[in-house]
Amino acid sequence: MRTSAKFKEALHQMMEQMPLDEINVTTLCEKCGVHRQTFYYHYRNIYDLIGEIFLDEKIPDLDRANDPKSAILKLVAYAKNHFAFLKATYASSAHDLVDSFVLSKMMTKFLDIAVLKEQGSLDKKGARILARRIGSIIEDEFRFVFRDLDITPARFEKRMKKFASLAADKLYPALVAMAKEERA
């Protein structure tokens, strides 16, 4: 296993058991069985490592989602499986990295959905604006739910599934209509 992969896996495991703010480079290196200088060869600090984790992270089966609801539900499933890591990251000063990850993944997916579903009724600019708007709203809701100090994986899933239904049934069509109106 490559050293960077060891660091990523060890950090994930440690964040399952303790807040990010209690994890330091020394304990992370001890868990990986490497010297501190090895860490600094790869990263500037723990937050740099988290940033790389999010850059490389994939949401399973997101590429197969062809509609708004299934896209959001793929994000929810990912978050439930990585709940402790995401919650610990949101509770730290690296919360913006989660926000950027969610926004980026959702904007990219909703751009695909808009181009596929709204063929001809939206130009590229309209599709990009639609994807940015819905991505921002999803990111905002995701952050809002995760910021609840009493949130559990089950409560998170329940709230986000309800949001996914509302977003697919009401929000997405309203944003499409708005984008079409702006085009005219």
Buried (B, 14 or more C-beta within 10 A) or exposed (E): EEEBEBBBBBBBEBBEEEEBEEBEBEEBBEBBEBEEEBBEEBBEEBBBBBBBBBEEEEBEEBEEBEEBBBBBBBBBBBBBEBBBBBBBBBBBEBBEBBBBBBBBBBBBBBBBBBBEBBEEEBEEEBBBBBBBBBBBBBBEBBBEBBEEEEBEBEEBBEBBBEBBBBBBEEBBEEBBEBBBEEEE
